[in-house]
Amino acid sequence: MPGIFCEALNRRKFLGHSAKALTAVAFASPARLFAGADKPEELRVALLSDTHIPADFKAGEHRKFLPWSNLRTVAPQVIQARPKAVIINGDAARLTGQLEDYVELKKLLAPVAAEAPVYIGLGNHDDRENFFKVFPQPPRESQSVKEKHLLVIEWPGIRFVVLDSLMYVNRVAGLLGKAQRDWLAQYLERSDGRPTVLFVHHTLDDGDGSLMDAERLFELTRPHKKVKAIFYGHSHKYAFSEQQGVHLVNLPAVGYNFADSEPVGWVDARFTSEGAALTLKAFAGNREGDGKTTSITWKM
């Protein structure tokens, strides 16, 4: 049975995995790259962000939203969608990433993880040490970047890289840091040319609470045309923009919104070799866009 997966990919494993994947891609036509997914050329992934789960289901109320109840609402929706994978893009825990928060999160995700692997990134309300106690990681020496939680999720026709922008617990701003940026630069240089999508929790503008090295992230990805999109959360908004041909997608929050104009929900995503169709699943907040699909096309 699939389970909750949070294992980072070390360099040795990456090199071997990438070599095999490159051979497979080289001899496969675009129409066959997504064979085995829901439909030819399609990979269905449930995208969640900012779940903010507290240990006590009655706690964590914000703007009359209860994050615990919200995730319990979302879980059967995700199961019904039958995705091949689930990605939670940071701020999994409510405020300070207490150990009990992650215990409760794992319980809520158990029915989902029985159907599809769940990949969890970290945000500013997470605590890396407590997270690893509930979602074990490999030995420290096998990690690609020390003190960071990196995920590489590879499919025949697309690759997802979940980055770690947690700098300080319960402080707003985020940072990838030089070591993680260097890792990413080397990874992009050595990996094969399949479409690559990055996930990072923090917003990518120049706000005081955003990703502090966002511009450096753009600089290192700019030479690599295979980087097609960056998904982020943090702002509890649902929005689309572009940065020199790279799609930027701001995922809505599951836990609560910051403004009545924003939805509370998740995104049912269908990735192909040419782009992605993103369907908003808004169960609270502004539900005007519920069920609406926004399609983005990869720039060549």
Beta strands, then each sheet from edge to edge (+ up, - down):
strand 1: 4-5
strand 2: 43-48
strand 3: 85-89
strand 4: 118-121
strand 5: 151-155
strand 6: 158-162
strand 7: 196-199
strand 8: 227-232
strand 9: 239-243
strand 10: 246-250
strand 11: 263-271
strand 12: 275-285
strand 13: 293-297
sheet 1: 1+ 4+ 3+ 2+ 11- 12+ 13-
sheet 2: 5+ 6- 7- 8- 10- 9+
end
